[in-house]
Structure formats: C-alpha cells, structure tokens
Amino acid sequence: VQLQACGGGLVQAGDSLRLSCSSPRRTLSISFMGWFRQALGKEREFVAVISWRDDTTRYADSLQGRFTISKDTAKKTVWLQMNRLKPEDTAVYYCAVNRYAGISSFADDYEIWGQGTQVTVSS
C-alpha cells in the first residue's frame, strides 16, 4: 500500500469532516498530492491539490471556500478539511500522487492512488 486514506463517514448537512491521506513508504517521491472524488454513477472529479515543495494549492472552483487542503511533509500526510458539507458532496474520496505533471486537476496525471474513503452527507 502506497497511500492510505481515512476519515470518511456519515454526517449531516452542514457538518464538517477532515480526511487524511498518508504514505507508509518512506521512499515514495511526491511532487503533488491531490484529492478527487467519485459519486455513484458519476465520473471521478478533481477536488484539490497541494504542492509538496511549497504551499501552492489548487481547488475545484465549486469547492473553494468550503474545502481546505493542507500537508505535513515530514509525516507524508495530506488533509482535506471539508466544511458546511452538502448532500452533493457524498462520494468516495481518493487521494493521489502526481510526480511529473505539475499542479494538475486531471486524474490521468496522477500515478499513485489510495483506496478511497466514503463520505456520506445526509440532508
């Protein structure tokens, strides 16, 4: 296992959740780590990404202001703080590593993926 995501769960609309993603592999090279999500019957969509070298971040336009990505490079961990959750945020959330493609929002640019963690927001 190269990436482990956790922190999902069942919450009510308006609640907050914090997802985490860590790598147990000390030798894993990371340039950018991102979060994507996939709702049932829909395509995987970009959520946020953070640069490993500096604090540059990028968010999906529709999520900026509610979601915040952060990192601890020493722990090889990234967090996704999700506030004011809505039922439409319900999805499996995946973390992923991109080593070569820049601060990308395209899933195809990410080479290593975690197993996903389910977030369910009830109305």
Backbone as a chain_set.jsonl record, in Angstrom:
{"seq": "VQLQACGGGLVQAGDSLRLSCSSPRRTLSISFMGWFRQALGKEREFVAVISWRDDTTRYADSLQGRFTISKDTAKKTVWLQMNRLKPEDTAVYYCAVNRYAGISSFADDYEIWGQGTQVTVSS", "coords": {"N": [[0.847, -1.185, 0.0], [0.624, 2.137, -0.946], [-0.565, 4.585, -0.48], [-2.708, 5.688, 2.037], [-5.929, 6.404, 2.796], [-8.21, 7.971, 5.007], [-10.89, 8.772, 7.314], [-13.399, 9.293, 6.41], [-17.049, 9.166, 6.584], [-20.422, 9.096, 7.899], [-22.321, 11.922, 7.894], [-24.28, 14.836, 8.786], [-25.895, 17.313, 6.758], [-24.214, 20.396, 6.62], [-22.377, 19.776, 8.535], [-18.89, 19.091, 9.406], [-15.956, 17.456, 8.154], [-12.778, 15.855, 8.347], [-10.528, 14.597, 6.2], [-7.778, 12.357, 5.868], [-4.656, 11.511, 4.366], [-2.024, 9.38, 4.005], [1.341, 8.255, 3.47], [2.879, 5.218, 3.922], [5.279, 4.579, 2.926], [8.539, 5.38, 3.077], [10.227, 5.978, 1.018], [8.739, 6.952, -1.028], [8.364, 9.171, -3.648], [7.142, 12.39, -3.863], [5.54, 14.948, -5.611], [3.238, 16.424, -5.981], [0.218, 16.231, -4.198], [-3.045, 15.155, -4.341], [-6.664, 15.41, -4.024], [-9.45, 13.627, -5.097], [-12.832, 12.916, -6.043], [-15.536, 10.603, -6.319], [-18.743, 10.218, -7.134], [-21.572, 8.012, -6.897], [-22.223, 6.489, -9.931], [-21.152, 8.542, -11.367], [-18.479, 10.381, -12.987], [-15.041, 10.453, -11.932], [-13.984, 13.277, -10.121], [-12.053, 16.242, -9.793], [-10.856, 17.598, -6.71], [-8.983, 18.976, -4.952], [-5.537, 20.047, -4.78], [-2.159, 19.962, -3.62], [1.065, 21.392, -3.546], [4.111, 19.696, -2.958], [6.509, 20.937, -2.576], [6.182, 23.622, -1.973], [3.663, 25.818, -0.65], [1.688, 25.965, -2.5], [-1.576, 25.688, -3.718], [-4.503, 24.278, -5.242], [-7.889, 24.388, -6.17], [-11.038, 22.859, -6.932], [-13.322, 24.918, -8.567], [-15.924, 25.052, -7.608], [-15.732, 24.237, -5.022], [-13.992, 25.718, -3.575], [-13.405, 27.623, -0.694], [-15.04, 26.175, 0.954], [-13.686, 23.798, 1.282], [-10.458, 22.812, 2.412], [-7.126, 22.148, 1.746], [-4.242, 20.707, 3.19], [-0.902, 20.026, 4.443], [1.642, 17.865, 5.84], [4.792, 17.498, 5.36], [6.856, 16.075, 6.562], [5.562, 14.006, 7.839], [4.49, 12.861, 5.692], [1.817, 13.295, 4.983], [-1.403, 14.351, 4.009], [-4.171, 16.489, 4.431], [-7.692, 16.935, 4.094], [-9.831, 19.299, 4.799], [-13.192, 19.572, 5.224], [-15.87, 21.638, 5.14], [-19.182, 22.778, 6.06], [-20.744, 20.778, 4.799], [-22.555, 19.28, 2.096], [-25.341, 17.401, 0.778], [-24.694, 16.768, -1.865], [-21.996, 16.459, -1.769], [-21.524, 13.893, -1.199], [-19.672, 11.035, -1.782], [-17.062, 8.791, -2.849], [-13.927, 9.475, -1.677], [-10.74, 10.03, -2.918], [-7.222, 9.983, -2.488], [-4.255, 11.004, -4.188], [-1.116, 10.767, -5.893], [0.981, 12.831, -7.81], [3.723, 13.045, -9.732], [5.012, 14.284, -11.852], [3.482, 15.975, -13.489], [2.839, 18.552, -12.725], [0.784, 21.024, -11.031], [-1.858, 19.678, -11.278], [-5.274, 19.176, -12.346], [-6.255, 16.979, -13.495], [-7.2, 13.662, -13.459], [-5.855, 11.659, -14.816], [-3.229, 12.433, -14.737], [-2.189, 11.596, -12.399], [-0.302, 9.2, -10.723], [-0.282, 7.4, -8.616], [-2.587, 5.991, -6.421], [-4.746, 6.135, -3.581], [-6.93, 3.994, -1.613], [-9.452, 5.029, -1.269], [-12.061, 6.678, 0.573], [-15.222, 6.637, 2.045], [-17.567, 9.219, 1.994], [-20.53, 10.319, 3.27], [-23.239, 12.399, 3.135], [-26.014, 13.339, 4.771], [-29.276, 14.709, 4.291]], "CA": [[0.0, 0.0, 0.0], [1.453, 3.335, -1.031], [-1.321, 5.694, 0.088], [-3.822, 5.255, 2.883], [-6.873, 7.485, 3.069], [-9.193, 7.655, 6.039], [-11.588, 9.924, 7.863], [-14.756, 9.413, 5.907], [-18.106, 8.743, 7.472], [-21.775, 9.581, 7.661], [-22.57, 13.167, 8.617], [-25.453, 15.587, 8.34], [-25.622, 18.536, 6.013], [-23.729, 21.469, 7.47], [-21.292, 19.286, 9.38], [-17.532, 19.097, 8.865], [-15.151, 16.241, 8.232], [-11.399, 16.015, 7.896], [-9.931, 13.391, 5.643], [-6.316, 12.34, 5.849], [-4.022, 10.571, 3.449], [-0.604, 9.269, 4.357], [2.104, 7.219, 2.781], [3.774, 4.484, 4.81], [6.551, 4.331, 2.237], [9.479, 6.487, 3.263], [10.934, 6.257, -0.232], [7.83, 7.446, -2.052], [8.641, 10.53, -4.1], [5.886, 13.127, -4.061], [5.636, 16.342, -6.041], [1.922, 16.998, -5.706], [-0.765, 15.268, -3.708], [-4.369, 15.705, -4.565], [-7.879, 14.693, -3.67], [-10.51, 13.508, -6.09], [-13.994, 12.218, -5.522], [-16.384, 9.961, -7.315], [-20.084, 9.879, -6.672], [-22.133, 6.828, -7.545], [-22.711, 6.701, -11.278], [-20.545, 9.733, -11.986], [-17.046, 10.314, -13.22], [-14.179, 10.976, -10.883], [-13.765, 14.702, -10.305], [-10.986, 16.891, -9.024], [-11.267, 18.358, -5.528], [-7.922, 19.904, -4.549], [-4.168, 19.528, -4.873], [-1.171, 20.787, -2.941], [2.452, 21.153, -3.922], [4.952, 19.207, -1.871], [7.684, 21.78, -2.43], [5.789, 24.859, -1.305], [2.27, 25.755, -0.176], [0.759, 26.212, -3.598], [-2.754, 24.833, -3.748], [-5.477, 24.499, -6.3], [-9.166, 23.807, -5.795], [-12.163, 22.927, -7.856], [-13.974, 26.219, -8.375], [-17.181, 24.926, -6.861], [-15.469, 23.814, -3.649], [-13.144, 26.677, -2.88], [-14.114, 28.336, 0.354], [-15.565, 25.188, 1.902], [-12.686, 22.745, 1.469], [-9.089, 23.271, 2.559], [-6.118, 21.092, 1.715], [-3.023, 21.064, 3.908], [0.031, 18.903, 4.431], [2.809, 17.774, 6.702], [5.704, 16.721, 4.522], [7.645, 15.165, 7.399], [4.719, 12.839, 8.096], [3.947, 12.421, 4.396], [0.37, 13.281, 5.197], [-2.211, 15.448, 3.493], [-5.521, 16.522, 4.982], [-8.723, 17.687, 3.401], [-10.848, 19.78, 5.727], [-14.417, 19.84, 4.486], [-16.827, 22.335, 5.998], [-20.524, 23.045, 5.508], [-20.971, 19.711, 3.837], [-23.855, 19.208, 1.444], [-25.61, 16.049, 0.268], [-23.999, 16.549, -3.14], [-20.594, 16.106, -1.501], [-21.459, 12.447, -0.989], [-18.824, 10.397, -2.783], [-15.821, 8.173, -2.362], [-12.842, 10.428, -1.829], [-9.459, 9.38, -3.159], [-6.019, 10.794, -2.57], [-3.41, 10.54, -5.275], [0.187, 11.429, -6.04], [1.413, 13.233, -9.148], [5.145, 13.392, -9.579], [5.623, 14.884, -13.033], [2.589, 16.752, -14.346], [2.51, 19.872, -12.212], [-0.366, 21.133, -10.133], [-2.869, 19.296, -12.244], [-6.603, 18.78, -11.903], [-6.657, 15.841, -14.309], [-6.945, 12.396, -12.785], [-4.895, 10.869, -15.596], [-1.863, 12.882, -14.428], [-1.799, 11.058, -11.091], [0.183, 7.833, -10.941], [-0.469, 6.531, -7.449], [-3.891, 6.273, -5.823], [-5.163, 5.445, -2.383], [-8.067, 3.093, -1.776], [-10.711, 5.752, -1.175], [-12.811, 6.676, 1.82], [-16.591, 7.039, 1.739], [-18.198, 10.334, 2.697], [-21.963, 10.373, 3.016], [-23.841, 13.552, 3.784], [-27.464, 13.215, 4.755], [-29.961, 16.016, 4.297]], "C": [[0.884, 1.238, 0.0], [0.761, 4.554, -0.444], [-2.482, 5.132, 0.874], [-4.679, 6.457, 3.215], [-7.85, 7.044, 4.142], [-9.877, 8.935, 6.485], [-12.997, 10.106, 7.368], [-15.777, 8.949, 6.92], [-19.433, 9.293, 7.04], [-22.001, 10.808, 8.53], [-23.838, 13.805, 8.089], [-25.014, 16.823, 7.562], [-25.251, 19.654, 6.983], [-22.581, 21.076, 8.378], [-19.948, 19.408, 8.669], [-16.899, 17.72, 9.019], [-13.737, 16.591, 7.817], [-10.875, 14.656, 7.451], [-8.419, 13.494, 5.74], [-5.828, 11.285, 4.882], [-2.543, 10.552, 3.776], [0.046, 8.153, 3.571], [3.013, 6.526, 3.783], [5.148, 4.235, 4.197], [7.462, 5.538, 2.359], [10.123, 6.9, 1.952], [10.022, 6.809, -1.323], [8.143, 8.894, -2.374], [7.326, 11.228, -4.432], [6.205, 14.527, -4.541], [4.34, 17.093, -5.737], [1.028, 15.888, -5.173], [-2.134, 15.897, -3.779], [-5.476, 14.828, -4.032], [-8.843, 14.743, -4.857], [-11.697, 12.837, -5.418], [-14.818, 11.655, -6.655], [-17.702, 9.572, -6.67], [-20.615, 8.7, -7.471], [-22.695, 7.184, -8.917], [-22.123, 7.906, -11.993], [-19.046, 9.522, -12.181], [-16.274, 10.889, -12.027], [-13.902, 12.458, -11.159], [-12.713, 15.224, -9.34], [-11.571, 17.659, -7.855], [-10.214, 19.414, -5.199], [-6.575, 19.215, -4.703], [-3.235, 20.493, -4.172], [0.226, 20.385, -3.4], [3.244, 20.665, -2.71], [6.114, 20.151, -1.588], [7.356, 23.086, -1.706], [4.318, 24.732, -0.911], [1.266, 26.072, -1.275], [-0.368, 25.194, -3.575], [-3.639, 25.201, -4.933], [-6.738, 23.759, -5.9], [-10.115, 23.786, -6.98], [-12.923, 24.207, -7.542], [-15.189, 26.116, -7.456], [-16.953, 24.62, -5.383], [-14.627, 24.814, -2.868], [-13.967, 27.495, -1.897], [-14.724, 27.4, 1.377], [-14.538, 24.111, 2.24], [-11.3, 23.378, 1.557], [-8.146, 22.083, 2.584], [-4.874, 21.594, 2.435], [-2.123, 19.834, 3.987], [1.029, 18.992, 5.561], [3.791, 16.88, 5.956], [6.522, 15.729, 5.335], [6.87, 13.887, 7.691], [4.167, 12.241, 6.817], [2.438, 12.265, 4.486], [-0.256, 14.531, 4.619], [-3.594, 15.343, 4.122], [-6.446, 17.289, 4.047], [-9.797, 18.039, 4.427], [-12.066, 20.187, 4.923], [-15.448, 20.424, 5.433], [-18.144, 22.544, 5.266], [-20.875, 22.017, 4.442], [-22.412, 19.677, 3.348], [-24.092, 17.774, 0.968], [-24.882, 15.758, -1.038], [-22.505, 16.315, -2.976], [-20.43, 14.606, -1.257], [-20.708, 11.783, -2.127], [-17.754, 9.569, -2.068], [-14.699, 9.153, -2.674], [-11.514, 9.679, -1.909], [-8.326, 10.4, -3.066], [-5.099, 10.181, -3.619], [-2.145, 11.378, -5.354], [0.499, 11.646, -7.513], [2.852, 13.712, -9.017], [5.706, 14.23, -10.712], [4.78, 15.926, -13.745], [2.238, 18.127, -13.8], [1.26, 19.856, -11.361], [-1.643, 20.922, -10.956], [-4.192, 18.939, -11.588], [-7.107, 17.555, -12.678], [-6.256, 14.535, -13.637], [-5.889, 11.569, -13.511], [-3.448, 11.265, -15.318], [-1.333, 12.296, -13.123], [-1.478, 9.575, -11.217], [-0.159, 6.878, -9.805], [-1.739, 6.962, -6.736], [-4.071, 5.491, -4.526], [-6.444, 4.67, -2.629], [-9.406, 3.795, -1.688], [-11.361, 5.626, 0.186], [-14.191, 7.285, 1.543], [-17.029, 8.2, 2.628], [-19.656, 10.368, 2.287], [-22.554, 11.503, 3.825], [-25.348, 13.438, 3.653], [-28.105, 14.597, 4.867], [-30.834, 16.185, 5.525]], "O": [[1.779, 1.376, 0.834], [1.429, 5.467, 0.042], [-3.159, 4.206, 0.427], [-4.216, 7.413, 3.838], [-8.266, 5.886, 4.181], [-9.494, 10.036, 6.087], [-13.719, 10.979, 7.849], [-15.435, 8.41, 7.972], [-19.566, 9.878, 5.965], [-21.887, 10.742, 9.754], [-24.399, 13.375, 7.081], [-23.889, 17.302, 7.709], [-25.885, 19.834, 8.022], [-21.89, 21.935, 8.926], [-19.877, 19.777, 7.497], [-17.265, 16.936, 9.895], [-13.521, 17.511, 7.028], [-10.797, 13.706, 8.23], [-7.854, 14.587, 5.699], [-6.509, 10.294, 4.62], [-1.892, 11.596, 3.815], [-0.613, 7.238, 3.077], [3.834, 7.179, 4.427], [6.06, 3.745, 4.863], [7.176, 6.598, 1.802], [10.522, 8.054, 1.793], [10.485, 7.102, -2.426], [8.185, 9.744, -1.484], [6.506, 10.709, -5.19], [7.039, 15.218, -3.954], [4.356, 18.242, -5.296], [1.08, 14.752, -5.643], [-2.349, 17.025, -3.334], [-5.268, 13.678, -3.645], [-9.01, 15.772, -5.512], [-11.563, 12.256, -4.34], [-14.803, 12.152, -7.781], [-17.762, 8.716, -5.787], [-20.161, 8.429, -8.582], [-23.539, 8.071, -9.043], [-22.548, 8.249, -13.096], [-18.443, 8.61, -11.616], [-16.787, 11.688, -11.243], [-13.62, 12.842, -12.294], [-12.526, 14.711, -8.237], [-12.624, 18.287, -7.967], [-10.515, 20.607, -5.17], [-6.478, 17.988, -4.752], [-3.487, 21.698, -4.133], [0.523, 19.209, -3.609], [3.069, 21.153, -1.593], [6.646, 20.163, -0.478], [8.16, 23.59, -0.922], [3.794, 23.619, -0.852], [0.117, 26.41, -0.993], [-0.138, 23.994, -3.431], [-3.529, 26.275, -5.524], [-6.681, 22.652, -5.363], [-10.003, 24.592, -7.905], [-13.139, 24.536, -6.375], [-15.436, 26.996, -6.632], [-17.878, 24.731, -4.578], [-14.562, 24.756, -1.64], [-15.053, 27.985, -2.207], [-14.91, 27.775, 2.535], [-14.526, 23.58, 3.35], [-11.005, 24.353, 0.866], [-8.34, 21.134, 3.343], [-4.498, 22.759, 2.306], [-2.54, 18.73, 3.637], [1.235, 20.049, 6.158], [3.639, 15.659, 5.927], [6.847, 14.648, 4.842], [7.457, 12.809, 7.782], [3.46, 11.234, 6.849], [1.872, 11.237, 4.113], [0.292, 15.628, 4.726], [-4.119, 14.247, 4.319], [-6.017, 18.176, 3.309], [-10.567, 17.182, 4.862], [-11.983, 21.045, 4.044], [-15.848, 19.786, 6.407], [-18.216, 22.497, 4.038], [-21.255, 22.364, 3.324], [-23.349, 19.999, 4.078], [-23.139, 17.019, 0.779], [-24.494, 14.617, -1.289], [-21.818, 16.005, -3.95], [-19.308, 14.116, -1.123], [-21.061, 11.946, -3.295], [-17.582, 9.649, -0.852], [-14.552, 9.601, -3.811], [-11.212, 8.818, -1.083], [-8.464, 11.538, -3.513], [-5.166, 8.984, -3.897], [-2.113, 12.537, -4.939], [0.306, 10.76, -8.345], [3.149, 14.658, -8.288], [6.769, 14.831, -10.561], [5.316, 16.697, -14.54], [1.395, 18.808, -14.383], [0.743, 18.794, -11.015], [-2.379, 21.857, -11.271], [-4.241, 18.471, -10.45], [-8.26, 17.151, -12.524], [-5.091, 14.341, -13.291], [-5.113, 10.855, -12.875], [-2.533, 10.505, -15.632], [-0.164, 12.479, -12.783], [-2.271, 8.795, -11.745], [-0.308, 5.676, -10.025], [-1.946, 8.147, -6.478], [-3.618, 4.355, -4.391], [-6.983, 4.69, -3.736], [-10.425, 3.186, -2.014], [-11.232, 4.607, 0.864], [-14.303, 8.321, 0.886], [-16.879, 8.161, 3.85], [-19.977, 10.438, 1.101], [-22.393, 11.565, 5.044], [-25.887, 13.439, 2.547], [-27.543, 15.519, 5.458], [-31.477, 17.222, 5.686]]}, "num_chains": 1, "name": "protein.A"}
